[in-house]
Amino acid sequence: QPLSQSVAAGANVVFTATGSGTGPFTYQWRHNGTPITGASTNTFTVQNVSAANVGIYDVQVTGGCNPTAVATSHGAALSIGGGGCKGDFNNDGVFNTLDIQGIVNALLAGQTCP
């Protein structure tokens, strides 16, 4: 499962996911539910992170024993700055369900909140 990350503006971020079982697998990364053109390997890099990149990233994996089945990872929140569990987790200017999902994902990934 990809992990939530909070970075400084301008940093690069790498999300990683690995299919389990018998491959080969195909990958399609998404940002806020929208497929990202060309993002079709098990890693996805966001270069020079800006406010436009903030949000939830997940990956859909197909292949294995049932090549028509699609498995979708948990969403990983990308935020700029401190992030964490204080209010506006994804720095979009409001506290909303995307913030809550980011907090849940961080806790499920074993991260602690300040």
C-alpha positions as CSV (number, residue, x, y, z in Angstrom):
1,Q,0.0,0.0,0.0
2,P,1.3,3.5,-0.8
3,L,2.0,5.6,2.3
4,S,0.8,9.2,3.0
5,Q,3.5,11.8,2.9
6,S,3.9,15.4,3.9
7,V,6.8,17.3,2.1
8,A,8.1,20.7,1.5
9,A,7.0,22.5,-1.7
10,G,9.4,21.6,-4.5
11,A,10.4,18.2,-3.1
12,N,10.0,15.0,-5.0
13,V,7.8,12.2,-3.6
14,V,7.8,8.5,-4.6
15,F,4.7,6.3,-4.0
16,T,5.2,2.5,-4.2
17,A,2.9,-0.5,-4.4
18,T,3.5,-4.1,-5.2
19,G,0.9,-6.7,-6.4
20,S,1.0,-10.0,-4.6
21,G,0.4,-13.4,-6.0
22,T,1.1,-14.6,-9.5
23,G,1.8,-11.8,-12.0
24,P,2.3,-10.2,-14.3
25,F,0.5,-7.2,-13.0
26,T,-0.5,-3.9,-14.5
27,Y,-0.7,-0.7,-12.5
28,Q,-2.7,2.6,-12.9
29,W,-2.0,5.4,-10.5
30,R,-4.8,7.9,-9.7
31,H,-4.9,11.4,-8.2
32,N,-8.2,12.1,-6.4
33,G,-9.8,9.3,-8.4
34,T,-8.6,10.4,-11.8
35,P,-6.2,8.2,-13.7
36,I,-2.7,9.8,-14.2
37,T,-1.6,9.5,-17.9
38,G,1.6,7.4,-18.2
39,A,1.6,6.3,-14.5
40,S,1.6,2.6,-15.1
41,T,4.4,1.0,-13.1
42,N,4.5,-0.1,-9.4
43,T,6.1,3.3,-8.5
44,F,4.9,6.8,-9.2
45,T,7.0,9.9,-8.6
46,V,5.6,13.4,-8.1
47,Q,8.4,15.8,-9.0
48,N,8.6,19.4,-7.7
49,V,5.5,19.0,-5.5
50,S,3.1,22.0,-5.6
51,A,-0.4,22.8,-4.4
52,A,-1.8,21.2,-7.6
53,N,-0.3,17.8,-6.5
54,V,-1.9,17.8,-3.0
55,G,-4.6,15.2,-2.6
56,I,-5.1,11.4,-2.4
57,Y,-3.1,9.0,-4.5
58,D,-4.1,5.3,-5.1
59,V,-3.2,2.6,-7.5
60,Q,-5.3,0.1,-9.3
61,V,-3.7,-3.3,-9.9
62,T,-4.9,-5.9,-12.4
63,G,-3.5,-9.2,-13.4
64,G,-2.6,-12.4,-11.5
65,C,-4.9,-15.3,-11.2
66,N,-7.9,-13.3,-12.4
67,P,-6.7,-10.9,-15.1
68,T,-10.0,-9.1,-15.2
69,A,-10.1,-8.3,-11.5
70,V,-9.1,-4.9,-10.3
71,A,-7.7,-4.2,-6.8
72,T,-7.5,-0.6,-5.6
73,S,-5.0,0.3,-2.9
74,H,-5.9,2.5,0.1
75,G,-5.5,6.2,-0.7
76,A,-2.2,7.9,0.3
77,A,-2.4,11.6,1.2
78,L,0.2,14.0,-0.2
79,S,0.4,17.3,1.6
80,I,2.7,20.2,1.7
81,G,4.2,21.4,5.0
82,G,3.6,19.9,8.4
83,G,0.6,17.8,7.5
84,G,-0.1,15.6,10.4
85,C,-3.4,15.3,12.2
86,K,-4.0,18.9,13.0
87,G,-7.0,20.2,10.9
88,D,-6.2,20.7,7.2
89,F,-4.2,17.6,6.6
90,N,-4.0,18.0,2.8
91,N,-3.5,21.8,2.9
92,D,-6.4,22.6,0.6
93,G,-7.6,25.4,2.8
94,V,-10.6,23.5,4.4
95,F,-11.1,20.6,6.8
96,N,-13.0,18.0,4.9
97,T,-13.3,14.3,4.2
98,L,-10.0,14.2,2.3
99,D,-8.4,15.4,5.5
100,I,-10.1,12.6,7.5
101,Q,-9.0,10.0,5.0
102,G,-5.4,11.2,5.2
103,I,-5.5,10.9,8.9
104,V,-6.9,7.4,8.8
105,N,-4.3,6.3,6.2
106,A,-1.5,7.7,8.3
107,L,-2.7,5.9,11.4
108,L,-3.2,2.6,9.4
109,A,0.4,3.0,8.1
110,G,1.7,3.1,11.7
111,Q,2.4,6.8,11.7
112,T,1.7,8.8,14.7
113,C,0.1,12.2,14.8
114,P,1.5,15.2,16.8
